[in-house]
Amino acid sequence: MTNARVIDAAETESPTARPSVIPVVAATSLRVPGRGRNAAGAPVRFSFDGRSLTGRAGDTLAAALLANGIHLVGRSFKYHRPRGILSAGCEEPNALVGTDRGKGRYEPNTRATTAEIFEGFCSTSQNCWPSLRTDVGAINDRLAPLFSAGFYYKTFMWPKSFWNKVYEPIIRGAAGLGKPPTEPDPDTYAARYAHCDLLVVGAGAAGLAAALAGARSGAKVILVDEQAEAGGWLLSEPDVTIDGRPAWVWLSDVVRILSGMPNVTVLTRTTAIGYYHQNFLGLCQRLTDHLATVPEGAPRERLWKVRARQVVLAQGAIEKPLVFAGNDRPGVMLAGAARSFLNRYGVRVGERAVVVTSHDSAWAAALDLARTGTAVPLIVDLRPTVSPDLLAEARRSGIEVMCGGTVTDTRGRLRISAVRVNPVAASGTVGEGRWVACDVLLMSGGWTPSLHLFSHTGGKLIWDEDDQIFLPGQATEACRCAGAGTGRFGLAAALADGAAA
């Protein structure tokens, strides 16, 4: 095996101990000037583990950290392995942090990909001591062969009297990630009942089309979306056109129309948390978490209890990761997430990105990054053949392509520094590999419809062998799924499907 020269990625993360004077960190080149929906946003000062950083109004914590070149954000539960940012949304499994909004408003296990920064926002890493970079608990990773699943039930059995006084307190003390708040919750919480003809969950292309069609028919419509603004995946697609208009112009027009209709209620920062019998849904609306100053008496959250005649579930799809050794290192991300950070927040996720994929959408991420200054030395596609148009685009961007290949391993301690790629023969035989230097690895195994709420109702799922995904089957409530949630991934198909639903 011939090894390419490996360049260690810079590890800029600092210890968690708060210094008496918080240093000011200069902005990095990972912010793309003039790009992103918040390109004109004002600078925002925030901190991570006591380190003063600068983000931009409209950033999530994840976007702001990536703009400052920070990928390492936490440690895993059992083995204390380094953990980074994997996704750009609520599906994030790794980037869990503690957040402090002042006056006793501390909350553990907050997803960095959904927390919105504001002036003075304070965040900390979790499950590490004495610091994030130098964590004593990382010794567990070295001793992993001794810590098989459930080993403590087999090991700590004698002497019997030690269980209650020694073993159990130590094991319970080591459990969990974040530390619980120590002060009483100073916030208040509200609740409200509502009835509507049509409740649309998800304000992407399909959801907006469904809400607009319902509203124009005279129906009373409630449109909810968990993000800070409506748009869904359109927020990451500035270059597509709808009805002859750029996507973001179309989006602004539709949101303006819906917001001006007296029979429509648009709720952003609102998560549908449960779908119960007889079309009864629970919605959690976050009202003040994104504000630097909380108005006196304002509730933090509102629980909406909604009864709807009809429900349209337009929750989109979630990108699937790929499985290979070391796919949990900081710097290994979903390709769609990298594209969202670039196009929505104007942030490049690294200086040198390798892409591994089994789906066309990752190619768009690679090409977008290449156009904005990130070196993309290689795209590895698990499929033996891909579209000639994609190959031509990659060639024009100076990107090497390996079709019928895979990733088998990665290197790097606190952030990925290299990836090993191998060709795979039609017979399944894995050929000799080579190492490619990188500071970020983008992966995509395709997309799977988000069917959580549909499953809440007891609706059955159907396996689609061709696309290797589950699709919604027979519904038990008066609801329809639309858009990517039904496997209709194209923009035109999503718009048509949403309007029809």
N, C-alpha and C positions, 0 to 999 in steps of 0.2 A: 504494500500500500504506500502510495506517495502522499505525503502530507503537505498541504499548502501552508505558507507562512501564516501563523495565527497572531492577530493583534489583540491584546487584552483591551476590553472596553474600559473607559474611565468609570470609576466608582465614586460618585460625588456625594453620596449620602453621608450624613454626619451622625454622631451619637445622639441619643435621645436626651441626654442631660441638658437642662436649660442653662445657658451661660448667663452671667450677670449682665452682660451687654450683648444683645442679639446682633450678630454680624449681618451686614447687608450683602446680598449675593447679586452679582451682575447678571443681567439678562443674557441668555444664550442665543445661539443662532437658530434654535429649533422652532422659533415662532416665525411663520411666513408672513412678511409684511403684506397688508391689504387682503389677506385671505381669511375666510371664515365669516359666519354670520355676525360675530361680535368684533369684527375687524376695527370698528370705530370705538370699541368699548374703552372706558377709562382704566388706567392701571389700578390694580387692587393689591394691597399688601396683606399677606397671610403668613402663617407659620406652619412648619411641619417639624416635629421633634425639636422645637426651640429654635429652628433655623428660619430666619426671615427671608421670605421669597416674594416675588412679584408675579401676579397673574393678570388677568384681564376680566373686566366685568362681563358676566355671562359664562365664564368658565365653570366647569365642574372641577372638583379637587384633582381628579385624575388628569384632566387636560392641563391644569396649571402645573402639576408636578412634572408631567412629560415635557412641557415647554421649558422647564428648568433642567431637563436631562435626568430626571429622577425616575427610575423604574422600580427599585427596591422599596417596598412599602410595608412589609410585614414578615411574619414567620408562620409556618404551618403549625397545626395543632399538636401533633404527636412527636414528629421528628425535628421540628423547628427548622425546616428547610426554608431558604429564602423564597419570598413570594413577591410577585410583581403584579402589574395590571394586565389582565387578560382581555377584557371586553370594554365596551363603551357604554353599557347600559345596566339595567337592573339584574341581568343574568350574571353579573360579576361574582365569581366564587372566591377570589384571592385577596383583592385589595380592600380589606376590612380595617378600618381605622377608628380611633376614638376622636370625637369632635366636641369642642367646647365653645358654646355660643355666649358664654358669660353669665354671671349671676346664678351659678349653680346649674346651668343647662349643659351638663356633660352627658354624652351618649356614646356607649361603646358599639363596636361592630357595625359601623356605618359604612356603606359602600362608597368608596371614593369616586366611583363613576356616576353617582347620583347626587352627591352632596355638592351644593352650589356655594362657591366662595363669595365672601364679601369682605369689606375693609375690617381687618382685625380678626378674621376667621382663624381659629386655632385647631390644629389636628395633631394627633400623635399616633405612632405605631403601637402595635400590640404584641403580646406573647413573646417578649424578648427582654433580656437583662444581661448585662447592664446597659447595652445599647443595641440598636437594630443591626449594625454591622458586626459587632462582636457580641454574640449571644451565647452565653454559657450552655443553654439548652440544646445548642446545635450538636453537642456530644451525642445526643440520642440518634442523630443521623448516622454517625459512625458505628453505633451499637445496634443499628436496625435489625441485624440477624437475630439478636437476642430478644427483640421486642415484637414477636409475632402477635397476631390478633388474639386478644383475650389472654395474653400470657400471664397477666396479674392474677386471674382467677385460678390459674394452675400453680403459680409460683408462691404467692403470699398466703399459704394455708397453714403454716406452722411457725412458731407456736400459735395455737388457736386464739389465745388471749390477746395477741398482737393486732388482730384484725381491727377491732373497734378503736383501740387507743393509738396505734402506730400506722398500720398500712392504709386503712381507709382515709384518715385525715390527710395523709400525704398525697394519695391518689386524687382525692377530691380537690385538694389545693392546686394540683397541677392541671386539672381539667379546665376547659373553657379557653377563650381567647382574650377578650377585653375584660377590664375590671369594671364592676358595677358602680354606679354613682353613689357617692357618700352623703349627698345633701338631698333634702326633700325637693321634689319636682315643683318649680315655681310657676309652671304654666297651667293654663286652664284649657279645657277641651269642650267642644260643642257637638251637637247632634241635630239633624234635620231630617224630616220626612219629605218625600217628593213622589209625585206620580207623573207619568209621561206616556205618550203613545209609542215613542221610539227611543230606546237607549242605545247609543252607539259607543262601544268600547274600543278605543284606538283611533287616533286622529291622523293616521297616515293617509296615503292616497285613497285606499278603499274606504276607510272610515269617513273621510271628508266627502267623498262622492255619495256615500249612503246618507249622511246627515243632510247634505244639500238637497238630494232628491226627496227625502222625507219632509224637510222643512217647506219645500216648494209645494208639496201636496196639501199643506195646511196642518200637518201633524205637529203635536207638541214634542220637541226633540231635546234630549240631553246628550251632549257629546263630551266624553271624558278621555283624558290622556294623562299618563303618569309623568311625562316630561314637562319641562318648563314652558314649552311652546308647542303648538300643534304642528304637524308635518311628518312625523315618523321618519322613514328612511329618506324622504324628500329633502330633509335638512342636510343630508350628506351627498345629495345629487344636484349640485348647482348647474351642471352643464346640460341636463336633459330639458326638453321642451314639452309643454302640454298645451294643446290648442293654439300652437304657434307662439306661445309665450315661454320665457325661461321658467323653470320649475318654481323658483322662489317668488317670482312675480305672480304666477298662478296661485301659489299658496297664500300670499298676502291678500290677493283679491278674494279668494274663497273665505278666508278667516274673517275678513272685513264684512263680507256679505252675511255670513252666519251670525257674527256678533251684533249686526244691526237688525236682525229679525226678532220681533217680540216673542215668537214661539220657540226660540232656540236658547238653550243655556249651554255655554261652553265652559267646561271645568278642566283647567290644566293643573299640573302637579297633583293629580288625583288618580289613585290606584284602585281598580276594582278588586276587592279583596275576597269576595265570595259571591257565588251564584246559588241561590237557594230555591225552594219550591215555589211554584206559581209566579215565576218571573220576578222574584224579589232578590235584589242585589245590594251588597254593602260596598260603599265607596269611601276611601280615606283621602281626604283633601288636606294637603300640607299648606298652611296659610302663612307661617312666619319664619320657617327654618332658613329661608334665603335672605332674611333682612338683617342688616347690621344693628338696627335699633328696633326692638319690638314695641309697637304701640301699647300704651297702658290699657290693660284689660282685654287685649286682643287674644283670642284662642290660638293655640299652636296648631291644632288640627280640628277638622270637622268630619264627623261620621255621617255620611248620607245613607239613608235607608230608602231605597227607590223601588217602587212597584211599576213595572213597564208592561204595556200590552205586547210589544214586540222588542226583541233585542237583536242587534247585529254585532257579532264579535269579529272585529277587524284588528286583531292583535299582532298581525305580522308573523315573522318567523325568526328563529334564533340560529345563528351560525354554529356549525358543529366543529369541534376541534379534531385534531388528528392524534393518533397514539404513536409515540416513539420514546426512546430513552431520553430522559432529561427534558420532557416537554413542559415541566413545571418551573423552569428557571425564569427569573425576571428577564424580560426582553422577548419572551415567546408570547405572541399575541395573536388574536384572531385578525384576519386580513380586513374584514369589514370594519372592525374597531379602528384600525389604523387609518382607514379611509374616512371614517367619521371624525376622528381627531383632526385630520388634515383639512377636510372640506368644511366642517361645521365650526371648528375652533381655531383653524389656522395653525395647527401644531404638527410638525413632523415628529414621528415617534423614534427616529434614530438617524444616524448618519450613513449607515451601511446595512441594507435590509436584504435578506434572502427570503424567498417566498416558496412555500410548499403547498400544493393544492390538488384537489380533485374536482374543482368547479371553476367555471369561467369568471365568476365575480372577483376572485382574488387577483386576476390579471388587471382588472381596472384599478385596484389598489396599488399594484406594482407600478403601473404606468403613471398614475397620478403622483406618486412619490418621486418617480424619476424626473418628472417634469418640474418638480419644485425643489430640486437640489439634493435629494437623497440618492446615494449610489445604490443601485440594484444590480448586483453582479450576476444573479442567477434566479431563474424561476424553475422549480422542480414540479412537474405535473405527474401525478400518479397514473394518468391515462396514457395509453400508448400513442394516441393521436389527439390533436386539438385543432381548432379552427385555423385555417390558413391566414385569416385576417388578424387573429391574435398573434400568430408567429411573425407576421409582417410588422405589426406595431412594436413588438418586442425588439425586432431587428433594427428598426429605425431608432429606438431608444438605447441601442447598444447593450441590450440585456441578453445574456446567454440563456438558452432554454434546454432543459433536460426532460424529455417526454419519456414516460415509462420508468420513472425513477421514484425514489423515496428518501426520506430522512431516517437515519438509524440511530443517531446519537448527537449530543450537544456538549459543549464545553463552556466553562465559566463558573466563577464562584458566586459572586453577588449579582452578576448579570451575564447573559450569554456573550461569549466571545468568538465562538466558531460552531459550525454545524457540519456533520458528516453526511454526505449524500452518496447514494448507491444506485446504480442502474438495476432494474428488475426485468428479467426475461419473461417472455410470454408464458413459460412453464412455471413461473413463480420463483425461479432461482435468483438470489440476490448476488449481484456482481461486486467486484472490488470497489471500495469507496474512496472518497477523497474529502479532505477537510477544506471548508471555505470560511474565511474570516467574516464576521458580521457582528453588529451590536444589537440587532433585532431580527427575529425570525417570525414571519407572518404565515399563518396556516389557515386553511379552509377545507373542511370536509363536506361542503354544501350547506344546505339550510333545512331546518326542520320546523314545520308549522307550530305555532304557539297555541296549544289546545287546552291549557290549564282550566280555564273557566268552563269550557265545553265539557270537560271531564267532571267538573264539580256537579253538573246536573245529572250525572250518570249516563251521559251520551256515549255511545260505543264508537271506538276508533276502528278504522279500516287500514290495513297495510297495503301500500302501493309498491309492488315489487319493482316496477320500472324505475321509479325515482327513489326507492329505498327510504320512504317516509311514511309516517302515520297520517291519515287524513280523517276529518270528522265524518262519522256515519249517521245513523238515525238519531235525531234529536229527541229529547224527552220533554223539552220546554218549547215555548213559542220563540225560537231563536234561529238565526241563520249565521253561518260563518262566511266571511268574505275575504277576498284578496289572497295574500300569501298564506293565510291561515287555512286555505283550501288547496294549496299547491299551485295557485296562479301567481307566479312570481314576476311576470312581466308587468311593466307600468300600465300599459294599455289594458291588459287583462284585469289588473287590480281595479282600475277606475270603472271599467264596465261591470265587473262583478259587484263592486260596492253599490253602484247605482241600482243594479238589478235587485240586490238584497233589500 
